[in-house]
Amino acid sequence: MRLFATPNSPFSRMARIAIHELGLSDQVDIQFVTVRDSKSELLNYGPLGKVPALQIGDDLFSDTSIIIKMLESASDSCRLTAENEDPKAIAFEGFCIGFLESIAVWIREARRKPELISEELLKVEKERALRCVDYISQNISYLRSSLSLSAIAVACALDLANRRLGFYEYEKHGYLNEWLQKVIKRKSFLITEPQPI
Ligand SMILES: N[C@@H](CCC(=O)N[C@@H](CS)C(=O)NCC(=O)O)C(=O)O
């Protein structure tokens, strides 16, 4: 198997963390590619050109949740995704992935040329992030058992929001902050830390 990724993409980071946590590091080659680039190597494998993308044989799987499900089915180690029989955990998983997506949108907006930045969008995303942090804190029980896709998404989102946006409101929520500090010290997180930009 081969994972196409970029070193700083949060979704690529989720897939790389999952590979490590599922014990698949020896079975998946990680290939860093460029994105938003008409010469990207990734475009030789499919038209989408987004990372992460997982190649298994002739197939190229996109979308982080789908990729993590494919990785899970290749692993006899732990499970990361919510069980079909647990709708509340599935709902929370979707929320966590949406939270990471929103942090990525916020960062993308904040990094545009100053004259192109929409202050309104920055405000919308900051307010969303504050609401989500409260919600995560109220539902911390979903995150505190074993590592899950939900936990990976939330930890990647909060870690990146802190690094790129100076967003650290979660520190006000003692249990959430304690949980986050523990998760980001796992080897899978340390070896995939985003680089300064
Ligand atoms: N919903 C997708 C999002 C993937 C995504 O947006 N990846 C970004 C990097 S974080 C990307 O490849 N962007 C390149 C582009 O938009 O062309 C997933 O879950 O994998």
The ligand as a Tripos MOL2 file, in Angstrom:
@<TRIPOS>MOLECULE
LIG
   20    19     1     0     0
SMALL
NO_CHARGES

@<TRIPOS>ATOM
      1 N1        -12.4290   15.6790    2.8680 N.3       1 LIG1
      2 C1        -11.0730   15.3740    2.4310 C.3       1 LIG1
      3 C2        -10.2320   16.6250    2.5100 C.3       1 LIG1
      4 C3         -8.8720   16.4740    1.8570 C.3       1 LIG1
      5 C4         -8.2430   17.8120    1.6000 C.2       1 LIG1
      6 O1         -8.9340   18.8360    1.4640 O.2       1 LIG1
      7 N2         -6.9280   17.8050    1.4990 N.am      1 LIG1
      8 C5         -6.2130   19.0270    1.2410 C.3       1 LIG1
      9 C6         -4.9490   19.0940    2.1080 C.3       1 LIG1
     10 S1         -5.3800   19.2050    3.8160 S.3       1 LIG1
     11 C7         -5.7580   19.0160   -0.2140 C.2       1 LIG1
     12 O2         -5.3150   18.0050   -0.7060 O.2       1 LIG1
     13 N3         -5.8640   20.1620   -0.8790 N.am      1 LIG1
     14 C8         -5.3700   20.2970   -2.2190 C.3       1 LIG1
     15 C9         -6.3400   20.9160   -3.1520 C.2       1 LIG1
     16 O3         -7.3790   21.4350   -2.6810 O.co2     1 LIG1
     17 O4         -6.0910   20.8640   -4.3430 O.co2     1 LIG1
     18 C10       -10.5190   14.2510    3.3100 C.2       1 LIG1
     19 O5        -11.1650   13.9030    4.3030 O.co2     1 LIG1
     20 O6         -9.4690   13.6850    2.9970 O.co2     1 LIG1
@<TRIPOS>BOND
     1     1     2 1
     2     2     3 1
     3     2    18 1
     4     3     4 1
     5     4     5 1
     6     5     6 2
     7     5     7 1
     8     7     8 1
     9     8     9 1
    10     8    11 1
    11     9    10 1
    12    11    12 2
    13    11    13 1
    14    13    14 1
    15    14    15 1
    16    15    16 2
    17    15    17 1
    18    18    19 2
    19    18    20 1
@<TRIPOS>SUBSTRUCTURE
     1 LIG1         1 GROUP 0 **** ****
